[in-house]
């Protein structure tokens, strides 16, 4: 794989040395109980490839090249945190039930897919005022959406509090996207079809994107408190 090393799991240090050169410092880290395990839950951390990097989860390795780090990924492409599916929630809860004592950090990526495509964005929108970006959104539908998003995050927090209450949860919001209709790699055009359908003026589109991204950030900030 040209952009991501091939990962192999081995039984012990002797097996690792049979496959690769392992320095004394690396051996000490690999055998150390301090080697962190990061649990990645959601979507963008690991499902979207970054040319030359691998994926977003691989960037965790930038925190310390000499430090052993294990990444456990639970999720799927296009996961909506407000409704991730029972099989994913079962996988997350089962992992934490049995492996919580080994986890050092829970990283959650979620919220963007809950409104990114026409199937999710169209129900939130209505014809609006050409000078008021908020008028293009149905407030009741927006409240319902972000209540579901909040509930999705709260499920993860509840599982953390139940199985590993001392572990931090790391999450992220999103930059203000440009609704060009050009999807990332081969993925969908996301926001532009809905803006076209409702006739949002080009000059107002960045403001609409800011409205919905800021609502997600508000949910995340409230939970962080």
C-alpha positions in Angstrom: 0.0 0.0 0.0 1.7 3.2 -1.1 0.2 5.5 1.5 -0.1 3.3 4.5 2.2 0.7 6.1 0.9 -2.8 6.4 0.2 -3.6 10.0 0.8 -7.1 11.4 -0.2 -8.3 14.9 2.3 -10.7 16.6 2.2 -12.7 19.8 5.3 -11.2 21.5 8.6 -9.3 21.1 10.4 -12.4 19.8 7.9 -12.7 16.9 8.3 -9.1 16.1 12.0 -9.4 16.0 11.7 -12.3 13.5 9.9 -9.9 11.1 11.6 -6.6 11.6 14.5 -4.8 13.2 13.5 -3.7 16.8 15.8 -1.4 18.7 16.3 -1.5 22.4 14.3 1.6 22.9 11.5 0.3 20.7 11.5 -3.0 22.6 11.2 -1.2 25.9 8.2 0.8 24.6 6.5 -2.2 23.2 6.8 -4.0 26.5 5.7 -1.0 28.5 2.3 -0.7 30.1 2.3 3.0 29.2 1.9 2.3 25.5 -1.5 4.0 24.8 -4.5 2.3 23.2 -6.8 4.8 21.4 -10.4 3.7 20.6 -11.7 5.4 17.5 -15.5 5.6 17.1 -17.5 7.0 14.2 -16.6 7.8 10.7 -14.0 10.3 9.5 -11.1 9.1 11.8 -10.4 6.1 9.7 -12.7 5.7 6.7 -11.6 8.6 4.5 -8.1 8.1 3.0 -5.7 11.1 3.0 -3.1 10.8 0.1 0.4 10.5 1.5 -0.9 10.0 5.1 -3.2 7.0 5.1 -6.1 8.4 7.1 -6.9 10.8 9.9 -6.3 8.2 12.6 -2.7 7.7 11.3 -2.0 11.3 12.4 -2.1 10.2 16.0 1.4 8.8 15.3 2.7 12.3 14.9 2.4 12.8 18.7 5.4 10.6 19.2 7.2 8.6 16.6 9.1 6.6 19.2 6.0 5.7 21.2 4.1 2.5 20.7 0.4 3.2 20.0 -2.5 0.9 19.3 -5.6 2.2 17.4 -8.9 0.3 17.7 -11.5 1.4 15.1 -15.3 0.9 15.5 -17.6 2.4 13.0 -18.4 2.4 9.3 -18.3 4.7 6.3 -21.1 7.3 6.4 -22.0 6.6 10.0 -24.5 9.1 11.5 -23.8 9.5 15.2 -27.5 10.2 15.8 -28.4 6.8 14.4 -25.3 4.7 14.0 -27.1 1.4 13.9 -27.6 -1.2 16.6 -24.7 -3.4 15.4 -22.2 -0.6 15.8 -23.5 0.4 19.2 -23.3 -3.3 20.2 -19.7 -3.5 19.0 -18.8 -0.4 20.9 -20.5 -1.5 24.2 -19.1 -5.0 23.9 -15.5 -3.8 23.4 -15.7 -1.4 26.3 -17.3 -4.1 28.5 -14.3 -6.4 28.0 -11.4 -4.1 27.2 -12.2 -0.8 29.0 -9.2 -1.2 31.3 -6.8 -1.2 28.3 -8.2 2.1 26.7 -6.3 5.3 27.2 -8.4 7.6 25.0 -11.7 7.5 23.1 -11.8 9.6 19.9 -15.2 10.2 18.5 -15.9 11.5 15.0 -19.6 12.3 14.3 -22.2 14.8 13.4 -21.2 15.8 9.9 -22.8 12.9 8.1 -26.1 13.5 10.0 -26.7 16.5 7.7 -24.2 16.3 4.8 -26.3 14.7 2.0 -29.6 15.6 0.4 -31.4 12.8 2.2 -30.6 14.5 5.5 -30.2 18.2 4.5 -33.4 18.6 2.3 -35.7 17.9 5.3 -34.0 20.7 7.2 -34.5 23.3 4.5 -37.2 25.7 3.2 -37.3 28.7 0.9 -35.8 31.6 2.8 -34.9 35.3 2.8 -32.1 36.3 0.6 -30.4 38.3 3.4 -31.1 35.9 6.4 -29.2 32.6 6.3 -31.1 31.2 9.3 -34.5 31.6 7.5 -33.5 28.8 5.1 -33.7 26.2 7.8 -36.8 24.8 9.6 -36.1 25.4 13.2 -38.2 22.5 14.5 -36.3 20.1 12.1 -32.9 21.6 13.2 -33.8 21.1 16.9 -34.8 17.5 16.2 -31.6 16.8 14.3 -29.3 18.1 16.9 -31.2 16.5 19.7 -30.4 13.2 17.9 -26.8 14.2 17.5 -26.5 15.1 21.1 -28.1 11.8 22.1 -25.6 10.0 20.0 -22.7 11.6 21.8 -24.4 11.0 25.2 -24.6 7.3 24.4 -20.8 7.3 24.0 -20.3 9.3 27.2 -22.6 7.0 29.1 -20.6 4.0 28.0 -17.4 5.7 29.0 -18.8 6.7 32.4 -20.0 3.1 32.9 -16.8 1.2 31.9 -13.9 3.7 32.0 -15.0 7.0 33.7 -11.4 8.4 34.0 -10.7 8.2 30.2 -11.0 11.4 28.2 -13.1 11.7 25.0 -11.6 13.6 22.1 -13.9 14.9 19.3 -13.8 17.5 16.6 -16.1 19.8 14.7 -15.7 20.8 11.0 -14.3 23.6 8.9 -16.8 25.7 6.9 -17.1 23.7 3.7 -17.3 25.3 0.2 -20.4 24.0 -1.5 -18.7 23.4 -4.9 -20.4 20.1 -5.6 -17.0 18.4 -5.9 -17.1 15.5 -3.4 -14.0 14.4 -1.5 -12.3 11.7 -3.7 -15.2 9.7 -5.1 -17.8 10.6 -2.5 -21.0 12.5 -3.0 -21.3 16.3 -3.6 -23.0 16.5 -0.2 -24.3 20.0 0.3 -24.6 21.7 -3.1 -27.6 19.7 -4.5 -29.8 20.8 -1.6 -28.7 24.4 -2.0 -29.5 24.2 -5.7 -32.9 22.6 -5.1 -34.0 25.4 -2.7 -32.5 28.2 -4.8 -30.0 29.5 -2.2 -28.1 32.5 -3.6 -24.4 31.7 -4.2 -23.4 34.7 -2.1 -25.4 33.4 0.9 -24.2 29.8 0.8 -21.2 30.2 3.1 -23.4 31.7 5.7 -25.8 28.8 5.6 -22.9 26.4 6.1 -21.7 28.4 9.0 -25.2 28.2 10.6 -25.3 24.4 10.6 -21.6 23.8 11.5 -21.9 26.2 14.4 -25.0 24.4 15.7 -23.0 21.2 15.8 -20.1 22.9 17.6 -22.6 24.3 20.2 -23.8 20.7 21.0 -20.2 19.5 21.4 -19.2 22.5 23.6 -22.3 22.0 25.8 -21.4 18.3 26.3 -17.8 19.3 27.1 -18.9 21.3 30.1 
